[in-house]
């Protein structure tokens, strides 16, 4: 169970990074369009 919890914790961390990166790119794109 411990190993499964650790693996489950590792997956969301990577997805979170990608999610943040996507949001940053999206924000930059919006600023570029408005600019």
Secondary structure, 3 states (H helix, E strand, C coil): CHHHHHHHHHHHHHHHHHHHHHHHHHHHHHHHHHC
